[in-house]
Amino acid sequence: GAVVSQHPSRVICKSGTSVKIECRSLDFQATTMFWYRQFPKKSLMLMATSNEGSKATYEQGVEKDKFLINHASLTLSTLTVTSAHPEDSSFYICSAGDLAGEHEQFFGPGTRLTVL
Amino acid sequence: AQSVAQPEDQVNVAEGNPLTVKCTYSVSGNPYLFWYVQYPNRGLQFLLKYITGDNLVKGSYGFEAEFNKSQTSFHLKKPSALVSDSALYFCAVRAYGSSNTGKLIFGQGTTLQVKP
């Protein structure tokens, strides 16, 4: 299957700082990428849908000014958590998909964010 | 409303026994159904999908799932469980319609515990 990478895999930051997480599709072009948040032993919560070259579509309740998403190319989307707060500590997972067919989404390995 | 339900938080089986992880769904239109597995601190790995055709779908690592339209179910099965199958399993559905964005709707997840 296709490979999606995320960087960093783990990050610890202080409250008030910003953290950028990268999601890359390594061997295919991803017209759409998705950002999820997962709490311990819980399901994935979709935060936003990121389309290459256009603004991201945020799910209800997700603050777009706090979680900045940029999808500048067909292989890279970034999620920036601004003014991080301990409540933002979580496991963030991205996925990439191609809407041209019936393709499943391919998931990155996740990024563990800890805000002190 | 579209939804996916995994009624069991945890399934326990003995190694070598058959396993079933249940999933039911509610969507408008034809469902595209997926099963993913997640190991601790990892992203999701694709197991199998149902798009159309044969109701019995075979996937990775010896898993299979049966699409049952009348019962709106897509249970995951394996004839003989391995200890290494112990993980968190997610059922997901993607529904196509006038506002197709490729979003996945996930179930709550089921923890599979296979004991030696």
Interface residues (C-beta under 8 A of the other chain):
Chain A: G1 V4 Q6 T32 F34 K41 K42 S43 L44 L46 T49 T57 F91 I93 S95 G97 L99 E102 E104 Q105 F106 F107 G108 P109 G110 R112
Chain B: Y32 F34 Y36 N41 R42 G43 L44 Q45 F46 K49 I51 L88 F90 N100 T101 G102 K103 L104 F106 G107 Q108 G109 T111
